Amino acid sequence: MLDNVTINQLRAFVAVCDQGSFSGAARKLARAQSAVSHAIKALESAFDVELFERNTRKAQLTAAGRSLLPDARAVISRTEEMKNRAGAIAKAGVPQVSVAVDAYFPRTHLIDCLRTLQEEFPTAAINLRITTMQGGENLVLEKVCALAVTIENVPEVNPQAIERHWLREAEMVTVCAPSYPLASTPGPIPVDEFGRHIQIIVTDNQPDAEKTQQGVAGKRQWLVNDLGAKRDLLKAGLGWGHLPRHLVAEDLAGGELVELERRAWHIRSLTFVISQRRGHDLSPCESRLVELLGKA
């Protein structure tokens, strides 16, 4: 009977668990609720066990269901890996790169890498997306992009479907305009003092994204969804914030921004990682781009 189990039945099982109801699973899978119910019944028949309690209003797993859920997730994950690997094999001869790059990544270095890639693969087609936070991994998950340059401490969109590999780091500095009150504060500035002023923070503009905020000092925050906008607001004297040193080097040299010294408050360097779908074999062109991006 187990030979009759289908991947769609397993997807329905996992979707009901994740959504907490048959109706929610139907919406998630864009299928009729009756089709989801039929898939679960067929799966229970194949396994000869009940996966959900029948005397509750919510989709509550039985002991057997709880035990089999990790196996169902693993089968789906391995199936996706196989599909991705097959797709990569089919496209092995096509010199194309689709990559999402976080806005915090050094732009000059990115351009230099693409220039070198163009010289080495002159016929390659490049699909480049500039994203923030979880945006890049969402594009990888949706198969819009094969790769994403992501910040390591941004929550993973789907660890079962996406794997990450270390790429490089970038130093962060705390800055404000010379006219902003913090610029005239003598000596290293404690966290409490930062918290009394407006901090400008870049956040993800995708409605379902898990939010993460690093290096936040207090509740006085202005949120923007664009790194360039954050830089402009800081230069206009509307607040303070953390930015990559490479992005504000000219502003600091020209006096449009000043670097603030923090007291007993360490801000780690940004660690960038390469995100890709599990089972995706990099093409020679993709491998070369990752190699170039990782060089200092």
SELO-989281 format. One record per residue (C-alpha): residue in three letters; z, x, y; residue number from 1. Coordinates in pm, 1 decimal. Layout:
{gumi->Ala	z->Z	x->X	y->Y	lonu->NUM}
...
//
This chain:
{gumi->Met	z->0.0	x->0.0	y->0.0	lonu->1}
{gumi->Leu	z->66.1	x->287.8	y->239.2	lonu->2}
{gumi->Asp	z->-307.4	x->363.5	y->237.1	lonu->3}
{gumi->Asn	z->-352.1	x->39.8	y->431.8	lonu->4}
{gumi->Val	z->-143.3	x->157.8	y->727.8	lonu->5}
{gumi->Thr	z->-358.7	x->200.6	y->1039.0	lonu->6}
{gumi->Ile	z->-302.2	x->401.7	y->1354.2	lonu->7}
{gumi->Asn	z->-326.9	x->79.2	y->1558.3	lonu->8}
{gumi->Gln	z->-38.2	x->-69.9	y->1361.3	lonu->9}
{gumi->Leu	z->171.1	x->236.5	y->1433.3	lonu->10}
{gumi->Arg	z->74.6	x->219.1	y->1802.5	lonu->11}
{gumi->Ala	z->187.1	x->-144.4	y->1809.7	lonu->12}
{gumi->Phe	z->519.0	x->-50.4	y->1644.9	lonu->13}
{gumi->Val	z->587.2	x->226.3	y->1897.4	lonu->14}
{gumi->Ala	z->477.0	x->9.5	y->2190.3	lonu->15}
{gumi->Val	z->719.3	x->-270.9	y->2094.1	lonu->16}
{gumi->Cys	z->1000.3	x->-14.3	y->2074.9	lonu->17}
{gumi->Asp	z->909.1	x->144.8	y->2408.3	lonu->18}
{gumi->Gln	z->856.9	x->-183.4	y->2594.9	lonu->19}
{gumi->Gly	z->1148.8	x->-367.6	y->2434.1	lonu->20}
{gumi->Ser	z->946.8	x->-677.1	y->2346.3	lonu->21}
{gumi->Phe	z->631.0	x->-797.7	y->2174.5	lonu->22}
{gumi->Ser	z->498.2	x->-940.9	y->2499.8	lonu->23}
{gumi->Gly	z->556.1	x->-611.2	y->2679.4	lonu->24}
{gumi->Ala	z->377.7	x->-424.0	y->2400.7	lonu->25}
{gumi->Ala	z->84.7	x->-665.7	y->2425.9	lonu->26}
{gumi->Arg	z->53.6	x->-594.7	y->2798.6	lonu->27}
{gumi->Lys	z->82.4	x->-220.8	y->2740.3	lonu->28}
{gumi->Leu	z->-188.0	x->-220.6	y->2474.3	lonu->29}
{gumi->Ala	z->-404.3	x->-482.7	y->2648.0	lonu->30}
{gumi->Arg	z->-398.3	x->-693.4	y->2332.7	lonu->31}
{gumi->Ala	z->-297.4	x->-1050.0	y->2252.4	lonu->32}
{gumi->Gln	z->69.0	x->-1093.3	y->2158.4	lonu->33}
{gumi->Ser	z->-39.4	x->-1254.4	y->1832.6	lonu->34}
{gumi->Ala	z->-237.9	x->-938.7	y->1748.1	lonu->35}
{gumi->Val	z->70.8	x->-724.5	y->1805.1	lonu->36}
{gumi->Ser	z->283.0	x->-956.3	y->1588.5	lonu->37}
{gumi->His	z->19.9	x->-946.4	y->1314.5	lonu->38}
{gumi->Ala	z->9.9	x->-564.9	y->1328.0	lonu->39}
{gumi->Ile	z->389.5	x->-544.4	y->1289.5	lonu->40}
{gumi->Lys	z->388.4	x->-788.8	y->997.3	lonu->41}
{gumi->Ala	z->111.4	x->-591.6	y->826.7	lonu->42}
{gumi->Leu	z->304.6	x->-269.1	y->878.6	lonu->43}
{gumi->Glu	z->622.6	x->-421.6	y->738.6	lonu->44}
{gumi->Ser	z->425.2	x->-544.5	y->438.7	lonu->45}
{gumi->Ala	z->276.2	x->-199.8	y->380.1	lonu->46}
{gumi->Phe	z->616.6	x->-31.0	y->409.9	lonu->47}
{gumi->Asp	z->793.5	x->-313.6	y->222.9	lonu->48}
{gumi->Val	z->1073.6	x->-308.3	y->483.2	lonu->49}
{gumi->Glu	z->1163.5	x->-509.3	y->792.4	lonu->50}
{gumi->Leu	z->1126.9	x->-305.4	y->1110.5	lonu->51}
{gumi->Phe	z->1284.1	x->-553.3	y->1353.9	lonu->52}
{gumi->Glu	z->1577.8	x->-792.1	y->1333.6	lonu->53}
{gumi->Arg	z->1461.1	x->-1151.6	y->1316.0	lonu->54}
{gumi->Asn	z->1775.5	x->-1318.1	y->1457.1	lonu->55}
{gumi->Thr	z->1771.9	x->-1161.1	y->1803.7	lonu->56}
{gumi->Arg	z->1579.8	x->-1251.8	y->2116.8	lonu->57}
{gumi->Lys	z->1493.3	x->-890.3	y->2194.1	lonu->58}
{gumi->Ala	z->1292.6	x->-652.8	y->1976.9	lonu->59}
{gumi->Gln	z->1587.4	x->-488.1	y->1805.3	lonu->60}
{gumi->Leu	z->1516.2	x->-229.8	y->1536.4	lonu->61}
{gumi->Thr	z->1663.0	x->-250.4	y->1189.4	lonu->62}
{gumi->Ala	z->1810.7	x->59.0	y->1028.7	lonu->63}
{gumi->Ala	z->1477.0	x->113.3	y->853.3	lonu->64}
{gumi->Gly	z->1291.2	x->73.9	y->1182.2	lonu->65}
{gumi->Arg	z->1510.4	x->331.9	y->1354.5	lonu->66}
{gumi->Ser	z->1452.3	x->572.9	y->1068.2	lonu->67}
{gumi->Leu	z->1073.4	x->528.7	y->1067.5	lonu->68}
{gumi->Leu	z->1017.7	x->533.6	y->1444.8	lonu->69}
{gumi->Pro	z->1018.1	x->917.4	y->1479.6	lonu->70}
{gumi->Asp	z->767.2	x->939.1	y->1192.8	lonu->71}
{gumi->Ala	z->540.4	x->685.9	y->1364.1	lonu->72}
{gumi->Arg	z->552.4	x->883.0	y->1688.0	lonu->73}
{gumi->Ala	z->473.4	x->1204.9	y->1501.5	lonu->74}
{gumi->Val	z->171.2	x->1051.2	y->1325.2	lonu->75}
{gumi->Ile	z->32.8	x->920.7	y->1655.4	lonu->76}
{gumi->Ser	z->90.2	x->1258.1	y->1821.0	lonu->77}
{gumi->Arg	z->-87.0	x->1446.1	y->1541.7	lonu->78}
{gumi->Thr	z->-376.4	x->1199.3	y->1552.4	lonu->79}
{gumi->Glu	z->-417.6	x->1262.3	y->1925.6	lonu->80}
{gumi->Glu	z->-409.4	x->1635.6	y->1862.1	lonu->81}
{gumi->Met	z->-688.2	x->1599.2	y->1606.4	lonu->82}
{gumi->Lys	z->-897.9	x->1388.1	y->1845.8	lonu->83}
{gumi->Asn	z->-848.5	x->1641.0	y->2125.7	lonu->84}
{gumi->Arg	z->-937.7	x->1929.1	y->1897.2	lonu->85}
{gumi->Ala	z->-1251.3	x->1750.3	y->1778.3	lonu->86}
{gumi->Gly	z->-1350.8	x->1680.4	y->2136.8	lonu->87}
{gumi->Ala	z->-1298.4	x->2043.6	y->2232.3	lonu->88}
{gumi->Ile	z->-1512.2	x->2155.7	y->1938.7	lonu->89}
{gumi->Ala	z->-1788.3	x->1914.8	y->2037.8	lonu->90}
{gumi->Lys	z->-1788.8	x->2048.4	y->2394.3	lonu->91}
{gumi->Ala	z->-1743.1	x->2415.9	y->2308.4	lonu->92}
{gumi->Gly	z->-2083.2	x->2510.0	y->2439.2	lonu->93}
{gumi->Val	z->-2051.8	x->2329.0	y->2774.1	lonu->94}
{gumi->Pro	z->-1930.0	x->2553.9	y->3058.7	lonu->95}
{gumi->Gln	z->-1716.5	x->2308.8	y->3252.0	lonu->96}
{gumi->Val	z->-1361.6	x->2307.2	y->3381.2	lonu->97}
{gumi->Ser	z->-1159.9	x->2005.5	y->3492.9	lonu->98}
{gumi->Val	z->-829.2	x->2116.7	y->3640.2	lonu->99}
{gumi->Ala	z->-557.2	x->1958.6	y->3853.6	lonu->100}
{gumi->Val	z->-367.7	x->2203.1	y->4072.8	lonu->101}
{gumi->Asp	z->-34.8	x->2132.1	y->4241.0	lonu->102}
{gumi->Ala	z->-50.7	x->2147.1	y->4620.0	lonu->103}
{gumi->Tyr	z->223.7	x->2412.4	y->4623.7	lonu->104}
{gumi->Phe	z->6.2	x->2661.6	y->4432.6	lonu->105}
{gumi->Pro	z->-124.3	x->2948.7	y->4651.7	lonu->106}
{gumi->Arg	z->-452.7	x->2814.6	y->4786.0	lonu->107}
{gumi->Thr	z->-602.9	x->3152.3	y->4874.2	lonu->108}
{gumi->His	z->-537.5	x->3279.8	y->4523.4	lonu->109}
{gumi->Leu	z->-689.3	x->2962.6	y->4375.6	lonu->110}
{gumi->Ile	z->-1007.5	x->3011.5	y->4580.2	lonu->111}
{gumi->Asp	z->-1032.0	x->3377.0	y->4476.0	lonu->112}
{gumi->Cys	z->-997.4	x->3271.8	y->4110.4	lonu->113}
{gumi->Leu	z->-1270.3	x->3007.8	y->4143.7	lonu->114}
{gumi->Arg	z->-1498.4	x->3258.0	y->4317.4	lonu->115}
{gumi->Thr	z->-1456.4	x->3504.1	y->4030.5	lonu->116}
{gumi->Leu	z->-1507.8	x->3226.2	y->3775.2	lonu->117}
{gumi->Gln	z->-1829.3	x->3122.4	y->3949.5	lonu->118}
{gumi->Glu	z->-1959.3	x->3480.5	y->3932.1	lonu->119}
{gumi->Glu	z->-1882.0	x->3504.8	y->3560.3	lonu->120}
{gumi->Phe	z->-1991.1	x->3149.5	y->3467.3	lonu->121}
{gumi->Pro	z->-2260.3	x->3067.9	y->3726.4	lonu->122}
{gumi->Thr	z->-2363.3	x->2740.2	y->3560.5	lonu->123}
{gumi->Ala	z->-2008.5	x->2609.1	y->3514.2	lonu->124}
{gumi->Ala	z->-1928.1	x->2265.8	y->3659.5	lonu->125}
{gumi->Ile	z->-1585.6	x->2251.0	y->3826.8	lonu->126}
{gumi->Asn	z->-1382.0	x->1932.7	y->3866.0	lonu->127}
{gumi->Leu	z->-1085.2	x->2025.4	y->4087.8	lonu->128}
{gumi->Arg	z->-806.6	x->1784.2	y->4181.5	lonu->129}
{gumi->Ile	z->-519.3	x->1874.0	y->4417.0	lonu->130}
{gumi->Thr	z->-205.6	x->1686.0	y->4312.7	lonu->131}
{gumi->Thr	z->171.2	x->1675.9	y->4360.3	lonu->132}
{gumi->Met	z->464.4	x->1639.7	y->4120.9	lonu->133}
{gumi->Gln	z->360.3	x->1455.4	y->3802.6	lonu->134}
{gumi->Gly	z->11.1	x->1377.0	y->3930.4	lonu->135}
{gumi->Gly	z->-155.7	x->1664.3	y->3746.5	lonu->136}
{gumi->Glu	z->-6.7	x->1586.5	y->3406.5	lonu->137}
{gumi->Asn	z->-96.1	x->1220.8	y->3447.9	lonu->138}
{gumi->Leu	z->-459.8	x->1324.1	y->3494.6	lonu->139}
{gumi->Val	z->-435.7	x->1539.0	y->3181.0	lonu->140}
{gumi->Leu	z->-282.5	x->1249.5	y->2990.3	lonu->141}
{gumi->Glu	z->-561.0	x->1019.8	y->3111.4	lonu->142}
{gumi->Lys	z->-816.4	x->1288.5	y->3008.2	lonu->143}
{gumi->Val	z->-952.8	x->1309.0	y->3361.8	lonu->144}
{gumi->Cys	z->-857.2	x->1678.2	y->3358.7	lonu->145}
{gumi->Ala	z->-821.5	x->1919.4	y->3068.7	lonu->146}
{gumi->Leu	z->-568.0	x->2139.3	y->3248.5	lonu->147}
{gumi->Ala	z->-306.4	x->2103.5	y->3518.2	lonu->148}
{gumi->Val	z->-114.4	x->2362.6	y->3717.3	lonu->149}
{gumi->Thr	z->230.7	x->2204.7	y->3735.7	lonu->150}
{gumi->Ile	z->568.9	x->2302.6	y->3877.5	lonu->151}
{gumi->Glu	z->802.7	x->2374.1	y->3587.1	lonu->152}
{gumi->Asn	z->1102.8	x->2169.3	y->3704.0	lonu->153}
{gumi->Val	z->895.6	x->1853.1	y->3757.1	lonu->154}
{gumi->Pro	z->984.7	x->1615.1	y->3468.2	lonu->155}
{gumi->Glu	z->728.5	x->1616.7	y->3188.4	lonu->156}
{gumi->Val	z->515.2	x->1303.6	y->3173.8	lonu->157}
{gumi->Asn	z->488.2	x->1297.8	y->2794.2	lonu->158}
{gumi->Pro	z->624.7	x->1603.0	y->2604.2	lonu->159}
{gumi->Gln	z->485.7	x->1471.3	y->2275.7	lonu->160}
{gumi->Ala	z->131.1	x->1466.4	y->2410.1	lonu->161}
{gumi->Ile	z->135.7	x->1757.7	y->2656.9	lonu->162}
{gumi->Glu	z->245.0	x->2118.0	y->2618.2	lonu->163}
{gumi->Arg	z->327.6	x->2366.2	y->2893.1	lonu->164}
{gumi->His	z->279.0	x->2743.8	y->2920.7	lonu->165}
{gumi->Trp	z->422.9	x->2976.3	y->3187.1	lonu->166}
{gumi->Leu	z->173.8	x->3086.8	y->3453.5	lonu->167}
{gumi->Arg	z->331.1	x->3255.9	y->3759.0	lonu->168}
{gumi->Glu	z->596.4	x->3221.7	y->4032.6	lonu->169}
{gumi->Ala	z->596.9	x->3177.3	y->4410.6	lonu->170}
{gumi->Glu	z->879.8	x->3253.9	y->4654.2	lonu->171}
{gumi->Met	z->1029.7	x->2966.6	y->4855.1	lonu->172}
{gumi->Val	z->1166.1	x->2994.7	y->5209.8	lonu->173}
{gumi->Thr	z->1363.5	x->2753.5	y->5426.7	lonu->174}
{gumi->Val	z->1206.0	x->2696.8	y->5767.5	lonu->175}
{gumi->Cys	z->1204.5	x->2489.6	y->6084.2	lonu->176}
{gumi->Ala	z->1044.3	x->2505.5	y->6427.5	lonu->177}
{gumi->Pro	z->1202.1	x->2735.8	y->6688.6	lonu->178}
{gumi->Ser	z->1290.7	x->2425.1	y->6892.4	lonu->179}
{gumi->Tyr	z->1483.0	x->2258.6	y->6606.1	lonu->180}
{gumi->Pro	z->1866.9	x->2277.8	y->6641.4	lonu->181}
{gumi->Leu	z->1913.8	x->2470.4	y->6317.0	lonu->182}
{gumi->Ala	z->1703.2	x->2755.4	y->6457.1	lonu->183}
{gumi->Ser	z->1978.8	x->2840.0	y->6705.0	lonu->184}
{gumi->Thr	z->2263.6	x->2820.8	y->6452.8	lonu->185}
{gumi->Pro	z->2425.2	x->3166.4	y->6435.7	lonu->186}
{gumi->Gly	z->2455.4	x->3346.9	y->6103.4	lonu->187}
{gumi->Pro	z->2379.0	x->3215.5	y->5754.4	lonu->188}
{gumi->Ile	z->2383.0	x->2834.9	y->5741.6	lonu->189}
{gumi->Pro	z->2599.1	x->2649.6	y->5482.9	lonu->190}
{gumi->Val	z->2469.1	x->2353.8	y->5282.9	lonu->191}
{gumi->Asp	z->2691.6	x->2107.8	y->5470.7	lonu->192}
{gumi->Glu	z->2532.0	x->2204.2	y->5801.4	lonu->193}
{gumi->Phe	z->2182.9	x->2160.0	y->5655.0	lonu->194}
{gumi->Gly	z->2292.7	x->1816.7	y->5532.4	lonu->195}
{gumi->Arg	z->2362.9	x->1702.7	y->5887.7	lonu->196}
{gumi->His	z->1997.6	x->1745.9	y->5982.2	lonu->197}
{gumi->Ile	z->1674.1	x->1580.6	y->5874.0	lonu->198}
{gumi->Gln	z->1519.2	x->1740.5	y->5565.6	lonu->199}
{gumi->Ile	z->1148.8	x->1680.5	y->5508.2	lonu->200}
{gumi->Ile	z->1065.9	x->1646.6	y->5138.0	lonu->201}
{gumi->Val	z->741.4	x->1608.8	y->4945.8	lonu->202}
{gumi->Thr	z->761.3	x->1331.9	y->4685.5	lonu->203}
{gumi->Asp	z->520.3	x->1183.7	y->4433.7	lonu->204}
{gumi->Asn	z->321.2	x->884.5	y->4561.2	lonu->205}
{gumi->Gln	z->255.2	x->744.3	y->4213.7	lonu->206}
{gumi->Pro	z->461.2	x->426.4	y->4161.1	lonu->207}
{gumi->Asp	z->557.0	x->493.2	y->3797.6	lonu->208}
{gumi->Ala	z->629.9	x->863.7	y->3835.4	lonu->209}
{gumi->Glu	z->975.9	x->995.7	y->3762.6	lonu->210}
{gumi->Lys	z->1111.4	x->1128.5	y->4092.2	lonu->211}
{gumi->Thr	z->1261.8	x->1473.4	y->4122.6	lonu->212}
{gumi->Gln	z->1403.3	x->1644.7	y->4428.9	lonu->213}
{gumi->Gln	z->1499.5	x->2010.6	y->4426.9	lonu->214}
{gumi->Gly	z->1698.6	x->2193.6	y->4691.8	lonu->215}
{gumi->Val	z->1815.8	x->1875.9	y->4866.5	lonu->216}
{gumi->Ala	z->2110.2	x->1924.7	y->5102.2	lonu->217}
{gumi->Gly	z->2200.8	x->1571.1	y->5208.3	lonu->218}
{gumi->Lys	z->2089.9	x->1212.1	y->5254.5	lonu->219}
{gumi->Arg	z->1908.9	x->1254.4	y->5586.7	lonu->220}
{gumi->Gln	z->1559.1	x->1275.4	y->5443.6	lonu->221}
{gumi->Trp	z->1205.2	x->1207.1	y->5550.1	lonu->222}
{gumi->Leu	z->971.5	x->1167.1	y->5252.3	lonu->223}
{gumi->Val	z->602.1	x->1254.1	y->5266.0	lonu->224}
{gumi->Asn	z->341.0	x->1262.9	y->4989.6	lonu->225}
{gumi->Asp	z->134.4	x->1548.1	y->5129.6	lonu->226}
{gumi->Leu	z->227.4	x->1914.7	y->5161.7	lonu->227}
{gumi->Gly	z->12.3	x->1964.5	y->5469.7	lonu->228}
{gumi->Ala	z->186.6	x->1672.8	y->5639.4	lonu->229}
{gumi->Lys	z->524.7	x->1830.2	y->5564.3	lonu->230}
{gumi->Arg	z->416.1	x->2157.0	y->5721.2	lonu->231}
{gumi->Asp	z->283.8	x->1977.3	y->6030.9	lonu->232}
{gumi->Leu	z->607.0	x->1779.2	y->6073.5	lonu->233}
{gumi->Leu	z->813.8	x->2095.6	y->6044.5	lonu->234}
{gumi->Lys	z->599.2	x->2275.2	y->6304.5	lonu->235}
{gumi->Ala	z->639.7	x->1972.5	y->6532.1	lonu->236}
{gumi->Gly	z->1019.1	x->2019.2	y->6524.5	lonu->237}
{gumi->Leu	z->1098.5	x->1697.9	y->6338.0	lonu->238}
{gumi->Gly	z->1317.2	x->1851.5	y->6067.8	lonu->239}
{gumi->Trp	z->1368.0	x->2141.7	y->5830.4	lonu->240}
{gumi->Gly	z->1251.2	x->2206.4	y->5475.2	lonu->241}
{gumi->His	z->1159.2	x->2445.7	y->5196.9	lonu->242}
{gumi->Leu	z->801.9	x->2573.6	y->5167.4	lonu->243}
{gumi->Pro	z->624.8	x->2846.7	y->4971.2	lonu->244}
{gumi->Arg	z->623.2	x->3173.0	y->5166.5	lonu->245}
{gumi->His	z->249.5	x->3215.6	y->5113.5	lonu->246}
{gumi->Leu	z->185.8	x->2882.4	y->5288.1	lonu->247}
{gumi->Val	z->385.3	x->2961.1	y->5604.1	lonu->248}
{gumi->Ala	z->333.9	x->3337.5	y->5633.0	lonu->249}
{gumi->Glu	z->102.8	x->3300.1	y->5934.4	lonu->250}
{gumi->Asp	z->329.8	x->3037.8	y->6094.0	lonu->251}
{gumi->Leu	z->628.2	x->3272.4	y->6062.3	lonu->252}
{gumi->Ala	z->431.3	x->3567.9	y->6196.3	lonu->253}
{gumi->Gly	z->304.6	x->3361.4	y->6490.0	lonu->254}
{gumi->Gly	z->645.1	x->3213.7	y->6575.0	lonu->255}
{gumi->Glu	z->548.2	x->2853.6	y->6504.9	lonu->256}
{gumi->Leu	z->815.8	x->2842.8	y->6234.6	lonu->257}
{gumi->Val	z->1132.8	x->3045.6	y->6181.5	lonu->258}
{gumi->Glu	z->1297.6	x->3132.9	y->5851.0	lonu->259}
{gumi->Leu	z->1653.0	x->3002.4	y->5809.2	lonu->260}
{gumi->Glu	z->1910.7	x->3210.3	y->5623.5	lonu->261}
{gumi->Arg	z->2113.7	x->3008.0	y->5372.6	lonu->262}
{gumi->Arg	z->2479.8	x->3078.3	y->5294.6	lonu->263}
{gumi->Ala	z->2592.4	x->3051.0	y->4929.9	lonu->264}
{gumi->Trp	z->2286.3	x->2842.5	y->4849.4	lonu->265}
{gumi->His	z->2019.2	x->2995.1	y->4631.0	lonu->266}
{gumi->Ile	z->1675.4	x->2835.0	y->4613.6	lonu->267}
{gumi->Arg	z->1483.0	x->2951.3	y->4308.3	lonu->268}
{gumi->Ser	z->1121.3	x->3057.6	y->4320.7	lonu->269}
{gumi->Leu	z->867.9	x->2797.3	y->4216.1	lonu->270}
{gumi->Thr	z->760.4	x->2850.2	y->3856.8	lonu->271}
{gumi->Phe	z->411.3	x->2724.8	y->3780.7	lonu->272}
{gumi->Val	z->301.5	x->2629.6	y->3429.9	lonu->273}
{gumi->Ile	z->-29.0	x->2530.5	y->3271.4	lonu->274}
{gumi->Ser	z->-16.0	x->2181.3	y->3121.2	lonu->275}
{gumi->Gln	z->-264.9	x->2078.0	y->2853.3	lonu->276}
{gumi->Arg	z->-296.1	x->1816.4	y->2581.8	lonu->277}
{gumi->Arg	z->-157.8	x->1922.2	y->2246.7	lonu->278}
{gumi->Gly	z->-438.5	x->2025.3	y->2017.6	lonu->279}
{gumi->His	z->-675.3	x->2108.0	y->2304.3	lonu->280}
{gumi->Asp	z->-845.8	x->2442.1	y->2236.5	lonu->281}
{gumi->Leu	z->-940.4	x->2613.6	y->2560.8	lonu->282}
{gumi->Ser	z->-1306.9	x->2693.0	y->2610.6	lonu->283}
{gumi->Pro	z->-1394.0	x->3049.8	y->2715.5	lonu->284}
{gumi->Cys	z->-1438.7	x->2924.9	y->3072.7	lonu->285}
{gumi->Glu	z->-1100.8	x->2748.9	y->3074.5	lonu->286}
{gumi->Ser	z->-929.3	x->3049.6	y->2917.2	lonu->287}
{gumi->Arg	z->-1071.8	x->3278.4	y->3183.3	lonu->288}
{gumi->Leu	z->-954.5	x->3050.0	y->3464.6	lonu->289}
{gumi->Val	z->-600.7	x->3039.4	y->3322.2	lonu->290}
{gumi->Glu	z->-604.8	x->3419.7	y->3295.7	lonu->291}
{gumi->Leu	z->-717.2	x->3453.9	y->3657.3	lonu->292}
{gumi->Leu	z->-462.8	x->3201.6	y->3789.7	lonu->293}
{gumi->Gly	z->-179.6	x->3388.4	y->3619.5	lonu->294}
{gumi->Lys	z->-260.2	x->3723.9	y->3777.4	lonu->295}
{gumi->Ala	z->-48.3	x->3838.6	y->4070.3	lonu->296}
//
